[in-house]
Every structure is written in C-alpha cells, then in structure tokens.
Amino acid sequence: MDRIEGVLDSWRETGGPGFLTISGTSMRPLLPNGCRVVVRPAAGLLRLGDIIVYRRGEGLSVHRIVRVLRRDGARRFVAKGDGAFGFDPAHVAENRVVGRVVGFERNGAVVDIESAWWRAGGLVTAVLSYIVGVAARAARPVAVRLRRRAGRRRGRDMRDDTGCEES
C-alpha cells in the first residue's frame, strides 16, 4: 500500500499524467497483462466508457465504467473489465477513483485514447460490456443448476445395473 500511496502522491504533486503497469487479464484485449497505461488524476467529470483506476481493497483496479448511478446526490459507478464476464463486486464510489486512463504503450509508442474516435469506441465497449455482464449474471443460476444436475448424473453413471459402483 505504501508504494501505491507514493504513486498517488506524485500524481497529485505534479498534476500531470503518470504511468502504471497493470497486471491481470480482465482488460484484454485492449490492455493485456503487463501493459503500461498513462493515468491522469480523476479531477473532473467521469463518463460512461472511461477506463478508471480506483482503490479496491489494498490495491488498485483498472476497469471501465459501464454504468453511472446517482443516489442521494452522489455518483457511483458500475465497473467491469472488458475481458471479464461479471461486474466488479461492489459499486465504485466517486471518491475511490484516483485516476483515469488516457493512453497506453504499444510497440514503444504511447497511444492517446482521448480522441473522439477512441471515446466513441469506449462508449460502445461499455454498452456491450454491460450487456455481457447482465447476461452473465442472469445465466449464473442456470449454470449452477446444470452443474448440480451433471454431478448427479455422473454419480448415477458410475453404478452398474445392480446399483453397485464399478471398480
């Protein structure tokens, strides 16, 4: 956590962008494991489709905003990795967001994702990702029932006609 606080302090002091190396595959294919992203402090309006860096437990998470919620005057975000099926476990309070990804390194060059084309692509990705998340959440109970049923069948298949287990 000390390392993370040091990175955040340097972002706050300079007010400019910083680099962060991400780990994991939840933002694939755009941001693969080990990708360096350019992050600006999260001052200002965060929008649907933005890729945010936010506090999650003892670390940071880099995911896309797929839905913006407003409750009692406060904004919260539903976040999800582009390559993940499910939503992040909890809504992200605006005060937990520490930065917004504005670019990434690819083949030694920085790709700026602030243009209108990239922002439109981020918006489309957010909408499609939200649909995938809703479908995955709806399919979860069905998948659990199918797994249970398959487990019971497997148990039956292991018995011969006499009811005794095969060896």
Buried (B, 14 or more C-beta within 10 A) or exposed (E): EEEBEEBBEEBEEEEEBBEBEBEBEBBBEBBBEEBBBBBBBBEEEBBBBBBBBBBBEEEBBBBBBBBBEEEEEEBBBBBBBBBBBEBBEEBBEBEBBBBBBBBBBEEEEBBEBEEEEBBEBBBEBBBEBBEBBEEBEEEEEEEEEEEEEEEEEEEEEEEEEEEEEEE
